[in-house]
Amino acid sequence: MSCTNQHCFDICFKVVIDTVNDSVETFVDCGDQCSGIDIDFHDGIITIVLPLVACVDTTLNDDLSVSGQLVSLSFPHYL
């Protein structure tokens, strides 16, 4: 019989769009809570910061292998 545990945590998801060089980068910062949604445009760079809650299921199988799955990604309830 396998064991499954769900854990949710706050993340800051940051998207940086470089309109000059036509590139996009994403970053995830775990453990720190964002102060809120932030959108900035400066010198051709668009930066979007989103506070999110990520919930994952972690399963320990009978053969001791482990699997993980993202089950939800949402905005915090306080927004």
MOTAJO-V663592 format. One line per field, one symbol per residue. ss: DSSP state (H for helix, E for strand, - for the rest). psi: psi as a letter, one per 20 degrees, with the letter a starting at -180 (. if undefined). Layout:
ss->???
psi->???
//
This chain:
ss->--EEEEEEEEEEEEEEEE----EEEEEEEE-------EEEEE--EEEEEEEEEEEEEEEE-----EEEEEEEEE-----
psi->prpppppqqpqppppoooigjlqpqqqpoqhppqiapppqppljppppppprpppqppporhjjqqqqpphqorqqii.
//
